[in-house]
Amino acid sequence: MAAFLLAVFLLAVFFLVGRFLETFFFATFFLVAFGAAFGSFSAFVLLVLRETVSFILLAPSASLSPTLSTPFLIDLRASSSL
């Protein structure tokens, strides 16, 4: 239950930041992280760390030209085996 509440809180924070920046990057994060939160907590933590680092590195380029394809893709099948 605590993992679910943490997931909802972090998703809300990232969703609000994503709405502020208006990029597709956060929409992808929202869907992937919410799905991972129901699978495994360690996978969710790794996704949050991975997305946070990629946001820091890719935010300037993502905000300049938002597209449906991002250079940072996550395969849930790989993270669900953790």
N, C-alpha and C positions, 0 to 999 in steps of 0.2 A: 504494500500500500504506500509506503514511503517513497519507493522508486517511482510509482505512478504520479504521486503529487509533485516530486522533484521534476519529473519529465514535463508535466503540465506547466509548472512554473517557468522552466527554462524555455519551453516552446513559446509561451506567451511573451517572454522577454525578447527572444529572437524574432518572433512575428512582429512585434511592435517596432523593433529596429528595422526589420525588413520593409514594413509599411512606410517607415520614414524615408528610407533610401530608395524604395520602389524598384527593387531588382528581383529577378526571377531566382536568384541564388538562394534567398531565404525561403521561398516557396518550396524549393527542392529540399532544403534542410528540414523544414517543418514536416513534410511527408515522411522522409526517411527516418528522422529521429523519433517521430511518434510511433512508427511501425517497429523500430528497434526497441523502444521502451517496453513493449509487450513481449519481446522475445527474451532478451537477456540484459541485465543491468550493466554488465561490463561492456557489452557491445554498445549500449547507449552512451556510456561515459567516453568510450573511444570515439564515437561519432561526434560527440560534443567537442572534444579536444581537436579532432581532425577538422571539423567545420570552422571552429574558432580560428585556428591557424590559417586555414585557407581563406577565411574572410579577411584576416589582416593582410594577407599577401595579395588577394585578388579584388578587394573592394574597390580600389580606384579604377581598375580596368572594367569591372562589372558594372559600375555605376555610369561609366561613360557610354557603353554600348550594351544595354541589356538584350540578351538573346535567349532563346530556349535551350541552346547548347552551351554548357559551361565546360571548361577544361578539367574540372574536378568532379569526377563521377564516383559514386560509391556503390559497390556491389554488396547487397545485403546477404547474399549467400556466403560470402567470405567472412563477414563479421558475425554471422549467426553461429559459426562453429566455435566461438570463443568460450 
